[in-house]
Amino acid sequence: HDLDRVNKKYKCEQCDYKTHLNASLKQHKLTHDSEGTYKNYKCELCDYKTHVKDRLKRHKLTHDSEGTYKNYKCELCDYKTHVKDRLKGHKLTHLNGNLKRHKLIHDSEGTYKNYKCEL
């Protein structure tokens, strides 16, 4: 238990959170309101809730302008996601060899295109 105290020397006064990094404790404290309870940020378009404001901002990017989830679909299989970066990562599972991986990295739209990289 002495090792635990050394490794996690920063503790939140409002809950049981402990960390070994002062910066992490400062970030954690932002999740509490002035009374010490967790802040709650809720998406107006769905049931998503979080106590971290930046997570709500990131979540909102999954909705289109009408409030429904965006859908990104893999052209090579039935995989679908509402997070564009997840689709890009998924597409790597279909690739063999470094050239194909290199082509995908340079594709700013996140779709697989056959072209010769000039970089």
Helices and strands as residue ranges (DSSP letters): H 2-7, E 10-11, E 18-19, H 22-29, E 41-42, E 49-50, H 53-60, E 72-73, E 80-81, H 84-91, G 92-94, H 98-105
